[in-house]
């Protein structure tokens, strides 16, 4: 098995950003916050970017024809439809080489990928502009924070930046496109109604009770495992709209099963017993689109497992339609050992995938009144107002930090020269480029990010309906996730995540911080935090710097406008209405919260504010 993915040290993640990546992050924050306040004037740069991209498309017009099948939505040949005749099937066991040719050096394929990437940027830019024109900056702000939920907000911003190769314009357009998708599909209402909303229709019941897909278990680092039993799907059992609602709901629930700092999931398409009658082009392409565009950078791996020979012509058409980011994460597997790349055998169901997990899917029916807490609208409004107050504080602190970082990059010509546009970036230390006030603002933002997660965990029952993971007991109300794995040899393995980011742990950490601050002299007597006399003691970690492999755009080319200092007590924001006997083995895999929601002085990512 490969070494577990380490969210703490991967390039481009929180705590491991290069200077240019840090500047790109706060440039994105500045532009996003301006769009929320004044979308009409701030969207001018988006329009200019869209115009430049359109001009580039016209210059490269000869290439677009070569990839028309990839981006134009051409119909799939009828010969591969549900009534198609079966091609001759070889008795030989298929291998990955039969399905997957290495085209990484194919110039036509590379050009095709560039065209698809370019077309996506145009689409996202248009989505953002249309969204702002129809709904305004307040809706953009509301939907963004609905995406954040209980994560550190920087983690969400960084996912869009990584997905768009650190191009700030494209990352911003991606956020707007995602917000447009959420409004168009009423994602917040789907999540609030939960499974009860989908079960109201016959097709919705078929989706869940037939076990088409479900979340069961996690990798060694907490990435949830999403299993899709393709042979259980028949397009006649539900409408396309019912399937789309279920896909959106399960994507949202996968996010709930990722305690910080986990950001990715593993998807298994189980093709054992697959036939053409199970193929549904529309929903496959919809799932691929949502994963790469609206839930970016949340895929660790997609396993297409047990594909029969009949799947080969389907894959030959489907593969070019996939976005390169999604396509490169697909692995075709046939043996259980291949799935053990990321998933231990003990966590794979014996009956469907040939693992050692002695468990059979059976949908747990909702109980009457399990979401009645949502009827208490007064409590919801109280918790929502408290959360929006923390959000306003976080936004103000972000503006102040973005201003200090932006101003130093503008003043320091040598820093701009050293960052430049080279992919081999020379990385100065924090002391060389970060202004004195930045450590103070970072400390404030980290504490506010902790308060944001606390506010989310308190609000969650009022905005998220109960799920099968709640009824199975895997997802606890306080945010802890505990998986159990009964195996065929009679043992039970348990796995727990999120103990460091659960409600009680975070509240205790905040109480300690606030208790310490009441016994310490205030760091400021005005609206601005004053620097400590000994800057070297303000921070307990230096962000690890690595070469920037993920983009060549210079994130420092944005003119920094003066931003107002946040007051200590910002005004409240305007609210936008809208069991048996068994031996037990316990695996201690609880991920510490320190890397994502730093709240404690012993945490290496925690920055003291004196």
N, C-alpha and C positions, 0 to 999 in steps of 0.2 A: 504494500500500500504506500502511496506517495505521502510525503510529509504533509502534515495538516497545513492548510492555508493560514497564514498569520496576518490578521488584519492590522496588527500593530506596526509592522515593518514594511508592508508593501508600498512601493513608490506611488505617490499620488493620493494617499489616504491621510487622514488627520494624524498629526504627529510625525509625518514623514514627507513633508513638502519641501521642494526646492524654493528658492527665493522667487523665481518667476511664477511658480505655481501658486505661492502665497499671494503674490500681487494679482494674479488672474482671479483668484477666489474673491478678493475684496473689490476688484474692479467689477466682477459680476454682481456682488452684493450692492455696490453703489448704483449700478444701472437698474437693477431690479427694483430697488427701493424708490428710485426716481419714477419708474414706470407706474408704481403703485400710487404715487402722489399726483403725477401730472402726465398721464399716458399720451396726451395729444402732442406735446412738445418732445417728450423723451423718445417717442417711437420714430422720430425722424431718422435717427441713425439706423434703425431696423429697415426702414424703407430704402435708405441708401444702400445698405448691405444687400437687400433683395434686388435692387436695380443692378448692382455690380454682378451679382450671381446670374441674373438673367442675361446680361451681356456676355458673360463667360459661356453660358449655355449656347447662345447663338454662335459664338466663335467655334464651339466644339460640336456643332450640329451634326457633322458627318458621323460622329461616334454614337449619337443617340439611336440611330437606326439599328445598330448592332445589338443594342440591349433593349429593344422595344418590348420583347417578351418579358423582361424583368420588371419594367416599371409602368407599362401601359395597361396592365390588368387584362391582357388578352385571355380569352376563354380557354379553359383546359380542354384538350382533345376529347371528343365523345368516346373515343376508343378506350379511354381509361375510366369511364364512368361506371356506375354500379351495375349496368347491364352488359358490360363488355365481356367478350369471350376470354377465357383464361388462356394466356400464352403457355407454350410448352414449359413444363416445370422439370428441371433437372433433379435427379435424385441425389446429386452431390450436395454436400453441406455448403451453403454460401459463406463467403468470407468478406472482410471489409474491402479487399481489393476488387471484388466483383461490383461493389456499389460506389466506391469512392476513389477517384483518381486524383493524384496530386497535381493541382493546377496552379500552385503558388507562383510558378514562373511563367505561366501562360500570359503573354502580353494582352491578348484579347480579353481574357478573364479579368485581368487587372484593370483594363480600361473600362470594362463593363461595371466593375465595382465602383470606380470613380464616378461614372455617370449616375449610378443609383444613389451614391452618397450625395452627389450634387443635387439630384432631384428631390431627395429628402430634405435638404437644407432649404430649397425653395418652398416646399410644402409647409415646413414648420414656420418659416418666416411669414408666409401668408396666413397660417392659422393664428399666429400671435397678433398680427395686425387686425384680422377680423374679430378676434376675441376682444381686444381692447376697444374696438369701435362699437361692438354690440353690448359689452358688459362693463367696460371701464376698469380702472385701476383697483377699485375696492374689491371687485370679484377676483382679480388676479391675486391680490393679497390673501383673500379668504381661501382660495383653492390651494395656494402654495402651502399655507399652514395646515390645511387638511392633509396634504401629502406628508408633511413633516411628522405629524402625530407625536410620538415620544422619542424621536431620534434627536441627535445633535443637529441643528439646522445646517451646519457646515458640511456634514456628511451627505446631505441631500444635494447641496450645491456642487460638491465635488463629483458626485456621480454624473451629473449632467456635463460637467467639464471633461471628465475622463471619456465619456461616451462621445463627445464632440471634439476630441483631440485638443483640448485646452483652447479652443476658439471661443472667446467670450460671446461674440455675436450669436454664434450657433447654439451655444449653451442656453443663452437667454431665450432664443426662439424655441428651443426644445421645452423649456419650462412653460412658455405660453401655449405651445401646442398641446402639452399634457393637461394644462388647466382647461383648454377648450374641450379636450376629450372627456374630462371629468364632468363638465357642465352638460355637454351633449348627451352623455349616458347616465347622468344623475348618479354618479358613483357614491356620493355621500349617503344618499337615500338607500341605495342597494346595500351598503354596509350597515346602515342603521336597522333596516328590516331583517338583515341576516338571512339565514336559511328559510325562515318562515315566509319571507317575501317570495322566494323562488318556489316554495312548495305549494303556493296557492293555485298553480296550474298543473294540469295532468303531465305536461312535458317536464315541468320542474321536478315533480315527484319521480319521474322516470330517471332523470339525471342523477339524483342522489340515491334512490333505492336500488338502482341497477349497478351502482358502484363504478360509474364511468371514471371518476377520478377522486383522489383523496390525499390528505397529508398524513404521513405516518413515519415518524422517526426523524433522526438528524445525523449528520456526519459528525466526525470527532470534534469539529470546531463549532457545531451548532447550526449548520446550514440545514434547513428543513428539507425533507425528501418528499417530492410531489410525484405520485404515481398515477399514470393515466392508462387505464385498461382499455386499449383501443377496441378489442374484440367485443366489449360490452356496449359499444356505441352503434346505434342504427339511426340514420338521419331521420327516419320516419317516426321515431318515438318522441321527438320534440321539435319545436320550430328553431330556426336559426337565431331568432331574437332571444329565446329562452336559453339557448346554449351560450350566447354572448354574455348575457347577464350572469350566468354561472361562472364563466371564465373570469369575468371582472371580479366577481365576489371572491373566488378562490385566490386570485392574485393579491387582493387586499388582505385576505386571511393569512397568506404566506408571509406578508409583512408583519403581521401580528405574532408570528411564530419565530421572529428573528430578534432576540433581545440584543441590545447594543453590546459589542460593536459589530455583530453579525449583519451582513448586508446582502448575502447571496443565498440562492437556493439551488438544489439539484433536482432536475426533472427526468423522469424515466417514462418514455413511451414504450409500454410493453406490447409488442406486436405478436406475441405467441397466440396462435389460433386466428391470426388476422386474415381477412378476406376482403375482396373488393367491395362487398356490401357494407363494410365498416369504414370505408374511406369517405372523408368529408372535406373537400378542398377548402371550402369557405371558412370553416372553423379553424383548420390548421393554419391558414394564412392570417386569420385574425389573431390567433394566439401568438404567432411569430411577430406580428406587428406590435401588439401590446407589450411583449417582453422587451423588444429592442427600442421602442420609441417612448412608451408611456411608463415603463418600469425599467429604466436604463441601468445598466451595470449591476443587475441583480441576479444574473445567471452565473453559476459556477460551472455547470456542465449540463448538457442534454444527452441522455443516453437513448438511442433508438435500439431497443433490445429485441432479439429474436426475430428479425425481419425475414420472411420467407422469400423465395425467388420471385414471387409475383409482385413484391414491393420494388424490385429493381427498376422497371420502367417508370413507376411513380416517383421514385427518388431522383431519377435522371431529369425529370421535369421540375420537381419541387426544389431541389438543391439550388439551381440558379435564381429562383425567386426569393430565396432567403437573403436577408441582410448579411453582409460579410461578418459582422460582429457575432450574430447568432450562429451563422454557418460554421464558423471556426470553433465553436464550442460544442458542436455535435460530434458524438462518438457512436459508431455503429458497433454493437456488441452482440454476442451470441452465448457466451459462457459466463457463468457466475463469477469466475475469477476476474473477468474484465470489469465487472461492476465494482469489484473490491478496490479499484483504483481510489475511490473516495468513500465507499460504503461498506462496512464490515458485513460479512455474510449473515451474522446474527440479527441484522436489522432489515433483512429482505424476506418477505413472506415466502414460506415454503411452497404453498399451493400454486402461486402465480409466477414467481420468479426463481424458484428452486433454492431459496436460501434456508436458513435455520430458524427463522422466526415462526413460531407456532401460533399463528394469528390469521383469522379470516375476516375480511371486511364485512361488517354488518352495520348499516346506517342506524345511528341512535336517534329515534324519533324525538322531536321537540316535545317538551312538556308544556301543558297549558299555563300561561301566565309567566313564562320564564323571562320575558322582556318587559314585564309590567313596570319595572323601575323607570322606564322611559316615559311613563305617564306623568311623572313628577316634573312638570315643565319649569316650575319655580326653582327647584334645585339645579336643573340643567342650566337655566339662565344664570344662576349665581356662579356656578363653576365655570361656565363659558366666559363670563365677564372677568373672572379672576385670571383665566388663561390669557385672554386678550390683553390684560394689563401687563402680564409678564412678557408677552410677545412685543408690546410697544417698548418696554424697557430694553429688550434684546435688540430690537431694531435701532434704538437710539445709541446703544453701546456699539453696535456694528458700524453705524455712520461715523462715530468718533474714531474708531480704530481704523476704518477705511481711509479716513482723512489723514490720519497721522502716517500711515504706511504709504499712501499715495503721494503726500507732500514730500516725504524723504526721497522717494524714487524720482520725483521731478527735480528736486534740488541737487541731488547727488549725481552729477554727470558721469563720474567714474563708475558708479553702480550700473547706470544704464549701459555704459560701454561693456561692462563685464557680463551683464545679462545678455545683451544683444539679441540675435536671432539664431544663434547656434544651438543645435541639439545637444552639444557637449558643453554644458553650462558650467562656468566656474562659480562655485558656491561660497560666497562669503559667509562668515559666521553671523549669528544674530547680533552680536555686539558691534559688528562692522556696519550694519545697515538699519537695524530697527531703532526707532526713536525711543527716548526714555519712557514716554507715556504708554507705549504699546503693551508692555507687560502688565500694567495696571488694567488696561481695557480688556486684555485677553483673560485676566483673572475674573473680571466682572462678567464677561460673556460666558465663561465656563460655569460659573455659579448660576447664572440665569438659564443656561441650557439644562442644568439639573432641575431647576424649578419648572421648566417647561415639561420635562418628563413627568414630574410629580403631578402637575396640573392635568396632563393627558391621562395618566392612570386613574385619577379621580373622575375625570369626565367620561372616560371610555364606556362604562356601562350604559350611559345615557345616549351614546351615539353609535355604538357597535352592538348589533344583535348577537345572541348566543349562537355558538357554532358547535359542530360535532367534536372539535378538540376540547371545548369547554365541557361537554357532556361526558366525554371519555375521561376527563380529569387531567388531561395533559397540560392544559393552559389554566393557570391559577389566576384568580382575580387580581392579585398583587403584582402580576407580571412575571412570576417564576414559571418556567416550563420544565416539566418532568416527564420524560419518556420511559416506558418500561418495555422490555423485550423478552417475553417468555420464549424459551428456545425448546427445540424438540428433545433435548436431553434432560428436560425438567428443571432447568435453572432459569433465573430471572435476572436480567441485567437492567440496571436503572441508570439514567443519565439526566443530569439536572443542569439547567442554564438559567442565567438571569438573576441569581441570588444577589449579586452586587448592584443590580439596577432595579431591584424590586422597590415597591413603594416604601416599605418600612426602612430599608437600608438607606435610601436617598433622603428620607425625612430625618433620620438620625444624623446623617452627614451634614445636612443643612443646619440642623440645630446646633451641631458642634461648631460649625463655621460662624453662625450668627452669635453664639455664646461667646466665642473668642473675640469677635469684632466689638462686642459691647464692653469688653475689658481693655481694649486697645485704643490708643488715641486715634481719632479720625484722620484719614489720609488726606482729607480735603476740607477746607472751610468755604469753598465756593463751588461753582458748578463743574469745575474741572478737577479730576484726580491729579494730585501732585506726585511727582516721582519720589521714590524712596531714596534715602541718602546713600544706601548701598545697593546699587542695581544688581550686583552679582548675587545677592541673596533673595531677589524677588522671584526668581524662577528656579525650579528644582530639576528641570530637564532642558537640554538643548535639542531642538527638533533635529532628528537625523536627516542629513541631506544626502541625496543620491542624484546621479545624473538624470536629467529629464529626457526620458525616452519617448514621451507620449505626445509630442507636438512641437512645431517650430514657430508658432505664432508668438509674437512678442506681446505679453499682456501688460506692458508698461506704457503703451502708446495712447492712453486715455487721459485727456486733460482733467485734472482734479479741481473741482469747484469747491469753494468753502462750504462746509456743512455746519449747521448749528450744533453747539454742545448740548448734549442731553441734560435735562434737569434731573436732580436727584429723585424727584417724584413726578414723573410724567403724567399728564392728564389722561383720564380713561379714554380709550379709543372709541370711535364711532362703530357701533356694531352693525354689520351688514346682515339684513334679514334673509335672508334666504332659508376467580382468585384461586384457589386450590393450594395444596401443599407444594412448596418449591423452595429450593435453595436459592438465595439471593446474592448476586454479585453487584456491587455498587461501583459505578464508574464516576469518579470525581472530575467532571468536565465543566464545572461552573466557570463561566467566563467572567473575569473581573470587570467591574464597571469602569475602572480607572481609565481605560483607554478611550472610552467613548463619552462618558458622562463624568468627568473628573470633579470630585467634590471633597476629597480628603487630602490633608497635607502629606500623607504617606504615598499618595498616588504620584508617579513620576510625571504625569501630564498635568498635575495641579500646579497652578501658579499662585503664589501667595500675593495677597493685596494687603499691605500693611495698614 
